[in-house]
Amino acid sequence: MEAPVIYLTDEEKAMCDEYAEKFHAEIKEKGIPDAHDGEPDLNDERFGHRSEYALSKYLGVPWTAKITRDKLSPDVGTRTQVRSSYRFDYHRLIIRPKDMRKYGEDQLYVLVLHSEDGGHILAGWCHASERNVLGKFGNMGVVNRRTGKPRPPCWFIERDNLHPITEIKNP
């Protein structure tokens, strides 16, 4: 089944970018590293916020970043975390050990990819409890593109192992 592609209007993009810029300023001011333990990147934040919004638009559930700034809250709905990549060659969902400590076992993780024409591909999802079955734990030779250091080990789940987004329940 082909993954849905969601396109945002210019107004929706501007709204997401505004939240991303506020969030970016907050984390830089507090000295909080990004998810890869590197310097926060505004373009990553913009794409991440747009990806969260695209998923919430598709599912018809609240985009949590618009409601709360609580880092323990889900990105979308009541229990959904979004992982996004605007790299065309990257097709893996990542779940970090610190995600499990932070959010627990009852989270859904969704992979959103960037399409070449500017859309958001809702590539698939998995339940946190499936990470050991669907994914592989390690750093897979991946290096942080900003620091040049190997990334900390985490679960890498290939896109082909994810459930279709059309099957997601109770996000």
Secondary structure, DSSP 8 states (H G I E B T S, - for coil): ----EE---HHHHHHHHHHHHHHHHHHHHHT---TTSS---HHHHHHHHHHHHHHHHHHT--BHHHH---TTS-SBTTTEEEEEE--TT--EEEE-HHHHHHH-SS-EEEEEEE-TTS-EEEEEEEEGGGHHHHSEEE-TT-B-TTT-SB---EEEEEGGGSB-GGG----
